[in-house]
Amino acid sequence: MDEASNRHGAGLGIVLISPDGLVIEQTVNLGFTASNNEAKYEALLAGLKLALYIKATELMVYSDSQLVVNQILGDYEA
């Protein structure tokens, strides 16, 4: 997942890759302003929703956000 937030709005990019190599890419324009951290969480949520939609049974999430990863793991308080 990747995200961007600036004065023009916020958007996300999500890539799901199946074990057999099928790639599903999705971009999302949030339609509202968001902080960088909010955009990171929106990217995570959008990726999880996409995984549910395609009925994924297992999921590995990768993020470059130390904040999001550590909050999800419970190492940081939310």
PDB file with one MODEL, atoms N, CA, C and O in Angstrom:
MODEL        1
ATOM      1  N   MET A   1       0.832  -1.171   0.000  1.00  0.00           N
ATOM      2  CA  MET A   1       0.000   0.000   0.000  1.00  0.00           C
ATOM      3  C   MET A   1       0.875   1.232   0.000  1.00  0.00           C
ATOM      4  O   MET A   1       1.985   1.227   0.533  1.00  0.00           O
ATOM      5  N   ASP A   2       0.367   2.275  -0.599  1.00  0.00           N
ATOM      6  CA  ASP A   2       1.073   3.548  -0.623  1.00  0.00           C
ATOM      7  C   ASP A   2       0.020   4.644  -0.591  1.00  0.00           C
ATOM      8  O   ASP A   2      -1.130   4.429  -0.973  1.00  0.00           O
ATOM      9  N   GLU A   3       0.413   5.785  -0.144  1.00  0.00           N
ATOM     10  CA  GLU A   3      -0.533   6.877   0.010  1.00  0.00           C
ATOM     11  C   GLU A   3       0.141   8.203  -0.253  1.00  0.00           C
ATOM     12  O   GLU A   3       1.366   8.322  -0.214  1.00  0.00           O
ATOM     13  N   ALA A   4      -0.686   9.200  -0.523  1.00  0.00           N
ATOM     14  CA  ALA A   4      -0.179  10.560  -0.708  1.00  0.00           C
ATOM     15  C   ALA A   4      -1.228  11.531  -0.197  1.00  0.00           C
ATOM     16  O   ALA A   4      -2.428  11.331  -0.384  1.00  0.00           O
ATOM     17  N   SER A   5      -0.761  12.568   0.442  1.00  0.00           N
ATOM     18  CA  SER A   5      -1.665  13.597   0.928  1.00  0.00           C
ATOM     19  C   SER A   5      -1.003  14.949   0.722  1.00  0.00           C
ATOM     20  O   SER A   5       0.144  15.161   1.116  1.00  0.00           O
ATOM     21  N   ASN A   6      -1.744  15.866   0.097  1.00  0.00           N
ATOM     22  CA  ASN A   6      -1.234  17.217  -0.099  1.00  0.00           C
ATOM     23  C   ASN A   6      -2.412  18.175  -0.149  1.00  0.00           C
ATOM     24  O   ASN A   6      -3.540  17.777   0.142  1.00  0.00           O
ATOM     25  N   ARG A   7      -2.176  19.417  -0.508  1.00  0.00           N
ATOM     26  CA  ARG A   7      -3.228  20.428  -0.486  1.00  0.00           C
ATOM     27  C   ARG A   7      -4.325  20.159  -1.511  1.00  0.00           C
ATOM     28  O   ARG A   7      -5.393  20.767  -1.443  1.00  0.00           O
ATOM     29  N   HIS A   8      -4.078  19.258  -2.457  1.00  0.00           N
ATOM     30  CA  HIS A   8      -5.066  18.934  -3.479  1.00  0.00           C
ATOM     31  C   HIS A   8      -5.956  17.762  -3.072  1.00  0.00           C
ATOM     32  O   HIS A   8      -6.929  17.462  -3.764  1.00  0.00           O
ATOM     33  N   GLY A   9      -5.646  17.104  -1.974  1.00  0.00           N
ATOM     34  CA  GLY A   9      -6.429  15.953  -1.528  1.00  0.00           C
ATOM     35  C   GLY A   9      -5.536  14.784  -1.181  1.00  0.00           C
ATOM     36  O   GLY A   9      -4.320  14.924  -1.053  1.00  0.00           O
ATOM     37  N   ALA A  10      -6.158  13.632  -1.031  1.00  0.00           N
ATOM     38  CA  ALA A  10      -5.414  12.442  -0.639  1.00  0.00           C
ATOM     39  C   ALA A  10      -5.811  11.279  -1.531  1.00  0.00           C
ATOM     40  O   ALA A  10      -6.957  11.177  -1.968  1.00  0.00           O
ATOM     41  N   GLY A  11      -4.855  10.411  -1.795  1.00  0.00           N
ATOM     42  CA  GLY A  11      -5.113   9.233  -2.609  1.00  0.00           C
ATOM     43  C   GLY A  11      -4.283   8.065  -2.144  1.00  0.00           C
ATOM     44  O   GLY A  11      -3.329   8.221  -1.383  1.00  0.00           O
ATOM     45  N   LEU A  12      -4.660   6.885  -2.615  1.00  0.00           N
ATOM     46  CA  LEU A  12      -4.001   5.661  -2.182  1.00  0.00           C
ATOM     47  C   LEU A  12      -3.722   4.760  -3.367  1.00  0.00           C
ATOM     48  O   LEU A  12      -4.357   4.862  -4.416  1.00  0.00           O
ATOM     49  N   GLY A  13      -2.774   3.891  -3.178  1.00  0.00           N
ATOM     50  CA  GLY A  13      -2.507   2.825  -4.130  1.00  0.00           C
ATOM     51  C   GLY A  13      -2.398   1.510  -3.372  1.00  0.00           C
ATOM     52  O   GLY A  13      -1.707   1.421  -2.357  1.00  0.00           O
ATOM     53  N   ILE A  14      -3.086   0.495  -3.875  1.00  0.00           N
ATOM     54  CA  ILE A  14      -3.099  -0.811  -3.213  1.00  0.00           C
ATOM     55  C   ILE A  14      -2.748  -1.864  -4.252  1.00  0.00           C
ATOM     56  O   ILE A  14      -3.229  -1.812  -5.384  1.00  0.00           O
ATOM     57  N   VAL A  15      -1.913  -2.813  -3.868  1.00  0.00           N
ATOM     58  CA  VAL A  15      -1.573  -3.936  -4.740  1.00  0.00           C
ATOM     59  C   VAL A  15      -1.743  -5.211  -3.937  1.00  0.00           C
ATOM     60  O   VAL A  15      -1.155  -5.368  -2.868  1.00  0.00           O
ATOM     61  N   LEU A  16      -2.556  -6.123  -4.463  1.00  0.00           N
ATOM     62  CA  LEU A  16      -2.693  -7.457  -3.878  1.00  0.00           C
ATOM     63  C   LEU A  16      -2.072  -8.443  -4.854  1.00  0.00           C
ATOM     64  O   LEU A  16      -2.320  -8.377  -6.058  1.00  0.00           O
ATOM     65  N   ILE A  17      -1.265  -9.356  -4.331  1.00  0.00           N
ATOM     66  CA  ILE A  17      -0.611 -10.357  -5.171  1.00  0.00           C
ATOM     67  C   ILE A  17      -0.951 -11.728  -4.603  1.00  0.00           C
ATOM     68  O   ILE A  17      -0.682 -12.008  -3.434  1.00  0.00           O
ATOM     69  N   SER A  18      -1.540 -12.577  -5.430  1.00  0.00           N
ATOM     70  CA  SER A  18      -1.913 -13.919  -4.990  1.00  0.00           C
ATOM     71  C   SER A  18      -0.676 -14.813  -4.963  1.00  0.00           C
ATOM     72  O   SER A  18       0.334 -14.488  -5.586  1.00  0.00           O
ATOM     73  N   PRO A  19      -0.745 -15.928  -4.252  1.00  0.00           N
ATOM     74  CA  PRO A  19       0.397 -16.855  -4.215  1.00  0.00           C
ATOM     75  C   PRO A  19       0.815 -17.347  -5.605  1.00  0.00           C
ATOM     76  O   PRO A  19       1.981 -17.676  -5.819  1.00  0.00           O
ATOM     77  N   ASP A  20      -0.130 -17.399  -6.547  1.00  0.00           N
ATOM     78  CA  ASP A  20       0.221 -17.849  -7.901  1.00  0.00           C
ATOM     79  C   ASP A  20       0.579 -16.696  -8.837  1.00  0.00           C
ATOM     80  O   ASP A  20       0.728 -16.898 -10.042  1.00  0.00           O
ATOM     81  N   GLY A  21       0.719 -15.484  -8.287  1.00  0.00           N
ATOM     82  CA  GLY A  21       1.232 -14.353  -9.051  1.00  0.00           C
ATOM     83  C   GLY A  21       0.201 -13.423  -9.663  1.00  0.00           C
ATOM     84  O   GLY A  21       0.582 -12.470 -10.343  1.00  0.00           O
ATOM     85  N   LEU A  22      -1.093 -13.658  -9.453  1.00  0.00           N
ATOM     86  CA  LEU A  22      -2.124 -12.745  -9.951  1.00  0.00           C
ATOM     87  C   LEU A  22      -1.993 -11.415  -9.216  1.00  0.00           C
ATOM     88  O   LEU A  22      -1.928 -11.385  -7.987  1.00  0.00           O
ATOM     89  N   VAL A  23      -1.953 -10.312  -9.969  1.00  0.00           N
ATOM     90  CA  VAL A  23      -1.776  -8.982  -9.389  1.00  0.00           C
ATOM     91  C   VAL A  23      -3.070  -8.190  -9.554  1.00  0.00           C
ATOM     92  O   VAL A  23      -3.605  -8.083 -10.658  1.00  0.00           O
ATOM     93  N   ILE A  24      -3.567  -7.638  -8.450  1.00  0.00           N
ATOM     94  CA  ILE A  24      -4.734  -6.760  -8.467  1.00  0.00           C
ATOM     95  C   ILE A  24      -4.277  -5.413  -7.939  1.00  0.00           C
ATOM     96  O   ILE A  24      -3.803  -5.308  -6.808  1.00  0.00           O
ATOM     97  N   GLU A  25      -4.421  -4.375  -8.770  1.00  0.00           N
ATOM     98  CA  GLU A  25      -4.024  -3.026  -8.380  1.00  0.00           C
ATOM     99  C   GLU A  25      -5.261  -2.151  -8.294  1.00  0.00           C
ATOM    100  O   GLU A  25      -6.178  -2.273  -9.106  1.00  0.00           O
ATOM    101  N   GLN A  26      -5.281  -1.271  -7.309  1.00  0.00           N
ATOM    102  CA  GLN A  26      -6.408  -0.356  -7.154  1.00  0.00           C
ATOM    103  C   GLN A  26      -5.879   0.988  -6.680  1.00  0.00           C
ATOM    104  O   GLN A  26      -5.025   1.063  -5.796  1.00  0.00           O
ATOM    105  N   THR A  27      -6.402   2.044  -7.283  1.00  0.00           N
ATOM    106  CA  THR A  27      -6.112   3.387  -6.800  1.00  0.00           C
ATOM    107  C   THR A  27      -7.414   3.982  -6.279  1.00  0.00           C
ATOM    108  O   THR A  27      -8.494   3.697  -6.796  1.00  0.00           O
ATOM    109  N   VAL A  28      -7.294   4.805  -5.257  1.00  0.00           N
ATOM    110  CA  VAL A  28      -8.467   5.393  -4.622  1.00  0.00           C
ATOM    111  C   VAL A  28      -8.195   6.871  -4.380  1.00  0.00           C
ATOM    112  O   VAL A  28      -7.176   7.229  -3.790  1.00  0.00           O
ATOM    113  N   ASN A  29      -9.097   7.724  -4.830  1.00  0.00           N
ATOM    114  CA  ASN A  29      -9.056   9.133  -4.474  1.00  0.00           C
ATOM    115  C   ASN A  29      -9.988   9.289  -3.282  1.00  0.00           C
ATOM    116  O   ASN A  29     -11.181   9.011  -3.397  1.00  0.00           O
ATOM    117  N   LEU A  30      -9.477   9.720  -2.159  1.00  0.00           N
ATOM    118  CA  LEU A  30     -10.292   9.785  -0.952  1.00  0.00           C
ATOM    119  C   LEU A  30     -11.415  10.807  -1.043  1.00  0.00           C
ATOM    120  O   LEU A  30     -12.460  10.629  -0.417  1.00  0.00           O
ATOM    121  N   GLY A  31     -11.223  11.864  -1.803  1.00  0.00           N
ATOM    122  CA  GLY A  31     -12.267  12.863  -1.926  1.00  0.00           C
ATOM    123  C   GLY A  31     -12.349  13.808  -0.739  1.00  0.00           C
ATOM    124  O   GLY A  31     -13.284  14.602  -0.635  1.00  0.00           O
ATOM    125  N   PHE A  32     -11.386  13.725   0.145  1.00  0.00           N
ATOM    126  CA  PHE A  32     -11.323  14.634   1.286  1.00  0.00           C
ATOM    127  C   PHE A  32      -9.867  14.826   1.665  1.00  0.00           C
ATOM    128  O   PHE A  32      -9.019  14.000   1.328  1.00  0.00           O
ATOM    129  N   THR A  33      -9.577  15.910   2.363  1.00  0.00           N
ATOM    130  CA  THR A  33      -8.209  16.128   2.810  1.00  0.00           C
ATOM    131  C   THR A  33      -7.936  15.232   4.002  1.00  0.00           C
ATOM    132  O   THR A  33      -8.816  14.980   4.825  1.00  0.00           O
ATOM    133  N   ALA A  34      -6.721  14.763   4.081  1.00  0.00           N
ATOM    134  CA  ALA A  34      -6.326  13.872   5.167  1.00  0.00           C
ATOM    135  C   ALA A  34      -4.858  14.114   5.470  1.00  0.00           C
ATOM    136  O   ALA A  34      -4.078  14.463   4.584  1.00  0.00           O
ATOM    137  N   SER A  35      -4.492  13.927   6.723  1.00  0.00           N
ATOM    138  CA  SER A  35      -3.073  14.002   7.076  1.00  0.00           C
ATOM    139  C   SER A  35      -2.379  12.786   6.464  1.00  0.00           C
ATOM    140  O   SER A  35      -3.038  11.844   6.025  1.00  0.00           O
ATOM    141  N   ASN A  36      -1.059  12.811   6.438  1.00  0.00           N
ATOM    142  CA  ASN A  36      -0.318  11.653   5.933  1.00  0.00           C
ATOM    143  C   ASN A  36      -0.657  10.396   6.725  1.00  0.00           C
ATOM    144  O   ASN A  36      -0.842   9.326   6.145  1.00  0.00           O
ATOM    145  N   ASN A  37      -0.738  10.519   8.052  1.00  0.00           N
ATOM    146  CA  ASN A  37      -1.052   9.349   8.866  1.00  0.00           C
ATOM    147  C   ASN A  37      -2.468   8.850   8.603  1.00  0.00           C
ATOM    148  O   ASN A  37      -2.695   7.641   8.554  1.00  0.00           O
ATOM    149  N   GLU A  38      -3.424   9.763   8.433  1.00  0.00           N
ATOM    150  CA  GLU A  38      -4.791   9.354   8.104  1.00  0.00           C
ATOM    151  C   GLU A  38      -4.822   8.623   6.759  1.00  0.00           C
ATOM    152  O   GLU A  38      -5.515   7.616   6.610  1.00  0.00           O
ATOM    153  N   ALA A  39      -4.069   9.133   5.788  1.00  0.00           N
ATOM    154  CA  ALA A  39      -4.017   8.494   4.474  1.00  0.00           C
ATOM    155  C   ALA A  39      -3.414   7.093   4.579  1.00  0.00           C
ATOM    156  O   ALA A  39      -3.839   6.181   3.870  1.00  0.00           O
ATOM    157  N   LYS A  40      -2.437   6.920   5.450  1.00  0.00           N
ATOM    158  CA  LYS A  40      -1.837   5.598   5.642  1.00  0.00           C
ATOM    159  C   LYS A  40      -2.871   4.604   6.182  1.00  0.00           C
ATOM    160  O   LYS A  40      -2.945   3.466   5.717  1.00  0.00           O
ATOM    161  N   TYR A  41      -3.654   5.032   7.151  1.00  0.00           N
ATOM    162  CA  TYR A  41      -4.699   4.161   7.685  1.00  0.00           C
ATOM    163  C   TYR A  41      -5.799   3.904   6.663  1.00  0.00           C
ATOM    164  O   TYR A  41      -6.323   2.793   6.590  1.00  0.00           O
ATOM    165  N   GLU A  42      -6.156   4.907   5.877  1.00  0.00           N
ATOM    166  CA  GLU A  42      -7.153   4.715   4.828  1.00  0.00           C
ATOM    167  C   GLU A  42      -6.660   3.693   3.804  1.00  0.00           C
ATOM    168  O   GLU A  42      -7.446   2.889   3.303  1.00  0.00           O
ATOM    169  N   ALA A  43      -5.357   3.719   3.491  1.00  0.00           N
ATOM    170  CA  ALA A  43      -4.787   2.740   2.563  1.00  0.00           C
ATOM    171  C   ALA A  43      -4.889   1.334   3.148  1.00  0.00           C
ATOM    172  O   ALA A  43      -5.240   0.390   2.441  1.00  0.00           O
ATOM    173  N   LEU A  44      -4.585   1.196   4.425  1.00  0.00           N
ATOM    174  CA  LEU A  44      -4.705  -0.113   5.084  1.00  0.00           C
ATOM    175  C   LEU A  44      -6.150  -0.594   5.032  1.00  0.00           C
ATOM    176  O   LEU A  44      -6.406  -1.741   4.666  1.00  0.00           O
ATOM    177  N   LEU A  45      -7.089   0.260   5.392  1.00  0.00           N
ATOM    178  CA  LEU A  45      -8.499  -0.125   5.397  1.00  0.00           C
ATOM    179  C   LEU A  45      -8.979  -0.502   3.991  1.00  0.00           C
ATOM    180  O   LEU A  45      -9.694  -1.490   3.826  1.00  0.00           O
ATOM    181  N   ALA A  46      -8.592   0.270   2.993  1.00  0.00           N
ATOM    182  CA  ALA A  46      -9.002  -0.025   1.617  1.00  0.00           C
ATOM    183  C   ALA A  46      -8.426  -1.366   1.163  1.00  0.00           C
ATOM    184  O   ALA A  46      -9.104  -2.136   0.482  1.00  0.00           O
ATOM    185  N   GLY A  47      -7.190  -1.642   1.533  1.00  0.00           N
ATOM    186  CA  GLY A  47      -6.576  -2.923   1.183  1.00  0.00           C
ATOM    187  C   GLY A  47      -7.272  -4.092   1.860  1.00  0.00           C
ATOM    188  O   GLY A  47      -7.482  -5.136   1.242  1.00  0.00           O
ATOM    189  N   LEU A  48      -7.628  -3.921   3.124  1.00  0.00           N
ATOM    190  CA  LEU A  48      -8.347  -4.978   3.838  1.00  0.00           C
ATOM    191  C   LEU A  48      -9.727  -5.216   3.236  1.00  0.00           C
ATOM    192  O   LEU A  48     -10.168  -6.359   3.112  1.00  0.00           O
ATOM    193  N   LYS A  49     -10.412  -4.125   2.860  1.00  0.00           N
ATOM    194  CA  LYS A  49     -11.730  -4.264   2.232  1.00  0.00           C
ATOM    195  C   LYS A  49     -11.622  -4.974   0.886  1.00  0.00           C
ATOM    196  O   LYS A  49     -12.465  -5.810   0.559  1.00  0.00           O
ATOM    197  N   LEU A  50     -10.594  -4.651   0.105  1.00  0.00           N
ATOM    198  CA  LEU A  50     -10.390  -5.314  -1.176  1.00  0.00           C
ATOM    199  C   LEU A  50     -10.107  -6.800  -0.963  1.00  0.00           C
ATOM    200  O   LEU A  50     -10.619  -7.642  -1.701  1.00  0.00           O
ATOM    201  N   ALA A  51      -9.299  -7.121   0.036  1.00  0.00           N
ATOM    202  CA  ALA A  51      -9.002  -8.520   0.334  1.00  0.00           C
ATOM    203  C   ALA A  51     -10.272  -9.276   0.734  1.00  0.00           C
ATOM    204  O   ALA A  51     -10.457 -10.427   0.340  1.00  0.00           O
ATOM    205  N   LEU A  52     -11.140  -8.638   1.510  1.00  0.00           N
ATOM    206  CA  LEU A  52     -12.418  -9.254   1.867  1.00  0.00           C
ATOM    207  C   LEU A  52     -13.294  -9.453   0.635  1.00  0.00           C
ATOM    208  O   LEU A  52     -13.931 -10.494   0.476  1.00  0.00           O
ATOM    209  N   TYR A  53     -13.317  -8.456  -0.225  1.00  0.00           N
ATOM    210  CA  TYR A  53     -14.143  -8.505  -1.432  1.00  0.00           C
ATOM    211  C   TYR A  53     -13.761  -9.687  -2.331  1.00  0.00           C
ATOM    212  O   TYR A  53     -14.629 -10.349  -2.901  1.00  0.00           O
ATOM    213  N   ILE A  54     -12.461  -9.942  -2.450  1.00  0.00           N
ATOM    214  CA  ILE A  54     -12.022 -11.050  -3.303  1.00  0.00           C
ATOM    215  C   ILE A  54     -11.949 -12.362  -2.521  1.00  0.00           C
ATOM    216  O   ILE A  54     -11.495 -13.383  -3.039  1.00  0.00           O
ATOM    217  N   LYS A  55     -12.402 -12.318  -1.269  1.00  0.00           N
ATOM    218  CA  LYS A  55     -12.479 -13.507  -0.415  1.00  0.00           C
ATOM    219  C   LYS A  55     -11.107 -14.142  -0.150  1.00  0.00           C
ATOM    220  O   LYS A  55     -10.955 -15.363  -0.172  1.00  0.00           O
ATOM    221  N   ALA A  56     -10.113 -13.280   0.100  1.00  0.00           N
ATOM    222  CA  ALA A  56      -8.783 -13.779   0.462  1.00  0.00           C
ATOM    223  C   ALA A  56      -8.876 -14.527   1.783  1.00  0.00           C
ATOM    224  O   ALA A  56      -9.571 -14.091   2.700  1.00  0.00           O
ATOM    225  N   THR A  57      -8.185 -15.638   1.881  1.00  0.00           N
ATOM    226  CA  THR A  57      -8.215 -16.430   3.113  1.00  0.00           C
ATOM    227  C   THR A  57      -6.994 -16.186   3.988  1.00  0.00           C
ATOM    228  O   THR A  57      -7.032 -16.446   5.190  1.00  0.00           O
ATOM    229  N   GLU A  58      -5.929 -15.700   3.407  1.00  0.00           N
ATOM    230  CA  GLU A  58      -4.722 -15.332   4.154  1.00  0.00           C
ATOM    231  C   GLU A  58      -4.212 -14.023   3.592  1.00  0.00           C
ATOM    232  O   GLU A  58      -4.388 -13.729   2.409  1.00  0.00           O
ATOM    233  N   LEU A  59      -3.582 -13.244   4.443  1.00  0.00           N
ATOM    234  CA  LEU A  59      -3.134 -11.923   4.009  1.00  0.00           C
ATOM    235  C   LEU A  59      -1.847 -11.551   4.728  1.00  0.00           C
ATOM    236  O   LEU A  59      -1.738 -11.705   5.944  1.00  0.00           O
ATOM    237  N   MET A  60      -0.880 -11.064   3.971  1.00  0.00           N
ATOM    238  CA  MET A  60       0.334 -10.473   4.534  1.00  0.00           C
ATOM    239  C   MET A  60       0.306  -9.007   4.130  1.00  0.00           C
ATOM    240  O   MET A  60       0.178  -8.689   2.948  1.00  0.00           O
ATOM    241  N   VAL A  61       0.424  -8.118   5.103  1.00  0.00           N
ATOM    242  CA  VAL A  61       0.352  -6.688   4.836  1.00  0.00           C
ATOM    243  C   VAL A  61       1.746  -6.095   4.959  1.00  0.00           C
ATOM    244  O   VAL A  61       2.457  -6.345   5.932  1.00  0.00           O
ATOM    245  N   TYR A  62       2.126  -5.307   3.966  1.00  0.00           N
ATOM    246  CA  TYR A  62       3.408  -4.608   3.983  1.00  0.00           C
ATOM    247  C   TYR A  62       3.131  -3.109   3.961  1.00  0.00           C
ATOM    248  O   TYR A  62       2.283  -2.634   3.206  1.00  0.00           O
ATOM    249  N   SER A  63       3.852  -2.377   4.791  1.00  0.00           N
ATOM    250  CA  SER A  63       3.705  -0.929   4.839  1.00  0.00           C
ATOM    251  C   SER A  63       5.046  -0.308   5.171  1.00  0.00           C
ATOM    252  O   SER A  63       5.851  -0.888   5.899  1.00  0.00           O
ATOM    253  N   ASP A  64       5.279   0.875   4.631  1.00  0.00           N
ATOM    254  CA  ASP A  64       6.495   1.607   4.965  1.00  0.00           C
ATOM    255  C   ASP A  64       6.282   2.514   6.172  1.00  0.00           C
ATOM    256  O   ASP A  64       7.169   3.283   6.541  1.00  0.00           O
ATOM    257  N   SER A  65       5.104   2.423   6.786  1.00  0.00           N
ATOM    258  CA  SER A  65       4.787   3.283   7.923  1.00  0.00           C
ATOM    259  C   SER A  65       5.094   2.593   9.244  1.00  0.00           C
ATOM    260  O   SER A  65       4.387   1.670   9.650  1.00  0.00           O
ATOM    261  N   GLN A  66       6.134   3.038   9.900  1.00  0.00           N
ATOM    262  CA  GLN A  66       6.488   2.498  11.208  1.00  0.00           C
ATOM    263  C   GLN A  66       5.352   2.716  12.203  1.00  0.00           C
ATOM    264  O   GLN A  66       5.075   1.851  13.035  1.00  0.00           O
ATOM    265  N   LEU A  67       4.699   3.864  12.119  1.00  0.00           N
ATOM    266  CA  LEU A  67       3.596   4.179  13.020  1.00  0.00           C
ATOM    267  C   LEU A  67       2.454   3.174  12.871  1.00  0.00           C
ATOM    268  O   LEU A  67       2.010   2.583  13.855  1.00  0.00           O
ATOM    269  N   VAL A  68       1.981   2.984  11.642  1.00  0.00           N
ATOM    270  CA  VAL A  68       0.853   2.077  11.402  1.00  0.00           C
ATOM    271  C   VAL A  68       1.219   0.650  11.803  1.00  0.00           C
ATOM    272  O   VAL A  68       0.452  -0.007  12.507  1.00  0.00           O
ATOM    273  N   VAL A  69       2.364   0.172  11.372  1.00  0.00           N
ATOM    274  CA  VAL A  69       2.766  -1.202  11.671  1.00  0.00           C
ATOM    275  C   VAL A  69       2.842  -1.426  13.174  1.00  0.00           C
ATOM    276  O   VAL A  69       2.312  -2.415  13.679  1.00  0.00           O
ATOM    277  N   ASN A  70       3.489  -0.529  13.885  1.00  0.00           N
ATOM    278  CA  ASN A  70       3.642  -0.724  15.333  1.00  0.00           C
ATOM    279  C   ASN A  70       2.336  -0.546  16.093  1.00  0.00           C
ATOM    280  O   ASN A  70       2.145  -1.178  17.132  1.00  0.00           O
ATOM    281  N   GLN A  71       1.430   0.300  15.603  1.00  0.00           N
ATOM    282  CA  GLN A  71       0.132   0.406  16.250  1.00  0.00           C
ATOM    283  C   GLN A  71      -0.694  -0.858  16.011  1.00  0.00           C
ATOM    284  O   GLN A  71      -1.363  -1.335  16.928  1.00  0.00           O
ATOM    285  N   ILE A  72      -0.659  -1.399  14.813  1.00  0.00           N
ATOM    286  CA  ILE A  72      -1.397  -2.628  14.524  1.00  0.00           C
ATOM    287  C   ILE A  72      -0.826  -3.790  15.329  1.00  0.00           C
ATOM    288  O   ILE A  72      -1.583  -4.637  15.804  1.00  0.00           O
ATOM    289  N   LEU A  73       0.481  -3.847  15.489  1.00  0.00           N
ATOM    290  CA  LEU A  73       1.104  -4.926  16.266  1.00  0.00           C
ATOM    291  C   LEU A  73       0.925  -4.744  17.772  1.00  0.00           C
ATOM    292  O   LEU A  73       1.200  -5.659  18.548  1.00  0.00           O
ATOM    293  N   GLY A  74       0.464  -3.562  18.183  1.00  0.00           N
ATOM    294  CA  GLY A  74       0.265  -3.283  19.593  1.00  0.00           C
ATOM    295  C   GLY A  74       1.503  -2.783  20.309  1.00  0.00           C
ATOM    296  O   GLY A  74       1.502  -2.646  21.533  1.00  0.00           O
ATOM    297  N   ASP A  75       2.568  -2.505  19.555  1.00  0.00           N
ATOM    298  CA  ASP A  75       3.797  -1.987  20.151  1.00  0.00           C
ATOM    299  C   ASP A  75       3.672  -0.504  20.489  1.00  0.00           C
ATOM    300  O   ASP A  75       4.313  -0.023  21.424  1.00  0.00           O
ATOM    301  N   TYR A  76       2.842   0.227  19.724  1.00  0.00           N
ATOM    302  CA  TYR A  76       2.566   1.645  19.996  1.00  0.00           C
ATOM    303  C   TYR A  76       1.101   1.756  20.382  1.00  0.00           C
ATOM    304  O   TYR A  76       0.270   0.981  19.909  1.00  0.00           O
ATOM    305  N   GLU A  77       0.784   2.712  21.233  1.00  0.00           N
ATOM    306  CA  GLU A  77      -0.615   2.980  21.554  1.00  0.00           C
ATOM    307  C   GLU A  77      -1.266   3.716  20.392  1.00  0.00           C
ATOM    308  O   GLU A  77      -0.637   4.544  19.733  1.00  0.00           O
ATOM    309  N   ALA A  78      -2.508   3.410  20.154  1.00  0.00           N
ATOM    310  CA  ALA A  78      -3.247   4.080  19.084  1.00  0.00           C
ATOM    311  C   ALA A  78      -3.868   5.350  19.617  1.00  0.00           C
ATOM    312  O   ALA A  78      -4.537   6.069  18.874  1.00  0.00           O
TER     313      ALA A  78
ENDMDL
END
